[in-house]
Structure formats: structure tokens, C-alpha cells
């Protein structure tokens, strides 16, 4: 019996989504966004030199076919990439009507989103009055702060002191289908924040808002820091996913990072959390040694997106890719004969693009342990179907295995 590792490099898109013109960033369409391609271009031009230098160096991912996948998806041959692939490689397109975390992950796990998400498009006074009153009542306060679109770190700096004085929760959103609440762990209380998010989540989910996110922080005015105690209260997937297929078949399923939250803790045997991606990589390396035969390990590495994509930090994103690539080389060296590892992404977040939102892109599909060949253009849901085929699981949903030649 063999093992499978599905590894999501959060936001590492490769351009070329066929419907990118329908998705917008700061009022302009996402047509032309290309996370990996543009980072490689900026690095080669010497415009991404903070904490690193020169062309983008990701030899292990490139050897699996990253450069070839970028060119397949977008037509751009990224500078410094494009080594002859030594793995299975291709590019995947999403059909769900969102460029968000739940849509991407659920569809990768075999379940496209069948509904339209609810968004809060108004930049100011984003939430309807009845929802504001409901949240305040659940919090036991006379009101809320924020009620707007904002980056998380910026709104904490702007409203953190007032929050500590008043006790009112800081509520904000973004271009994603999210309702986020920031609160101080000491003055408001972490347990109280998590309970507030838990209490309001059913109402937000009924509206088809994808996630209620608790964003705790600590510190004092001028020196606030978000803590690793973030918690996502996500709407449940509308049908059984790859995790359910494996779990219901009696397989052990390991969830690294925020996978548990994304899938509402359904179909998961063991959770492996950490304060940063380095901690999560330690879990992945350990599970390469220890994961059970026949098991599924599903991992998300979020810092590409949260620390660098949304903040439009090209150098930081390049550093993160280079660090991850080095760790991926160590991980691949620990795998056993017969193991399958697939590296992919859930959406794009081009740090050279305008706005601060995710970008609608195709994503790489890079496989180790499945032979050397191109699978061409595939669907997100084909990833879940392929992992299921490798594990000998019965899959449901629209996906088709691209391992067919070897099944």
C-alpha cells in the first residue's frame, strides 16, 4: 500500500486562467497576472534584491516541471526556470466562481463550489446594519469597530488602541467572502474571541459567506503583533471531499496548517499546526518519515499569500519560494518507493499586480512518484481524483485521474 502527499503552496499561481477577465483587482481585470512568472522576471531584472539576490532559484520545483508549467499556462518562459522536467507536470484551471481559499482547496479535493459566494463589496460601512447589531449583541458590546475593507495588520495598527479602550471588536472584510474579527488576546480575551466567531458563524454561513476568521493579536499601541492563534470557521464543503473519501475508507488523514479549518475538520484523523510555515515544514518532513502506509497527508503553506502576496512584496515572495524549494528537496529525499507527492496551489496572488487581492490564475501540478510526463491542461478536481486513484479510493465528483496511464 502506498502513501500520498498533497501540498498546497498557497497563492503560487502560474498565470493564464481562461476566465481571468471576469475577476478584478482594484477595478482592473486579472488578465495577465502571473505570480511565478512575474516574480521570476523581477528577480532576473535585479528588482527583487531585499534579502536575496539574482535570478529566482527553485531547482527542485523546476526539475519537477514548474518552469514548463508556467509556459504551458501562460506562454511566458520564466527567466531562470525551464529545466527539462523530471516529474509529472501540468497546469490546472478552476471552475468555481471564486479566487479564494475554500473554493480552491475544495475543488482540488474533488468538490467544485456549486453556489455564488456572498461578498461585502462596499469599502466603507461594508456590513448591513442588522448584521452589525447582531455581532455587537453576540459580543456583548454597544457596537463594533472597523466595518470596512482593510488589510489585517493595518487595521490593527489603526484601531487597536481604540479597541483596547472600548472593548469593541474590530470587524473587517476584503475582496474575499470573509468576515474577520481582530481582538486583543489579553484585554478582549482569546477564548471570548473564538466563542464570538463560533456564535456568529452559522448566520454568516447561511448567507454563503465562506469564512469567519478570528484574528487575535497582542502588544501595545505602536507595537501590535498578530499571534499564531488565528482560527477559521469555514462553511462546510457541500459534498464529501478527498479527505472524506480517505477517512471513510479507514485511511489515516493528516492535515497540516489550516487544512483542518478549511474543511471544517471533516475527514481528518490528525491535525498538525504551527506558528509559521517553518513549523509546518517540520511536520511535513516528519510525516515523510512517519506517515502510515495508505495514508493521505494534505498540507497548506500559507505565508506566500499572507505575508508576501497581499502585501505586494516581490522580494519576500521570492525568498519564500527559494526557502520552500530547498525544504521540498529535503522532503522528496525522504519519500519511499511508491509514494506520490503533488505540489499545487489554490489560486494566485501576484505580488507585482495592482490591488491587494488574490489573482485568478491557473496553478501548477507538479508530481513526484508518478513518472515523467506532461498531463497538459487539467481541472482542479482532477488533482483529487488522481490522489484518490493512487490510494485506491473510490472517488465521487467530476474529476478524472491524470494518472490513468499508470493506474
Secondary structure, 3 states (H helix, E strand, C coil): CCCEEEEEECCCECCCCCCHHHCEECCEECCCCCHHHHHHHHHHCCCCCCCCCCCCCCHHHHHHCHHHHHHHHHCCCCCCCCCCCCCEEEEEECCCCCCCHHHHHHHHCCCCCCCCCCCCCCCECCCCHHHHHHHHHHHCCCCCEEEEECCHHHHHHHHHHHHHHHCCCEEEECCCCEEEEEEEHHHHHHHHHHHHHHHHHHHHHHCCCCEEEEEEEEEECCEEEECCCCEEEECCCCCCCHHHHHHHCCCCEEEECCHHHHCCCCCCCEEECCCCHHHHHHHHHHHHHHCCCCCEEEEEECHHHHHHHCCCCHHHHHHHHHHHHHHHHHHHHHCCCCCEEEEECCCECCCCCCCCCCECCCEEEEEECCCCEEEEEEEHHHHHHHHHHHHCCCCCCCCCCCCCCCC
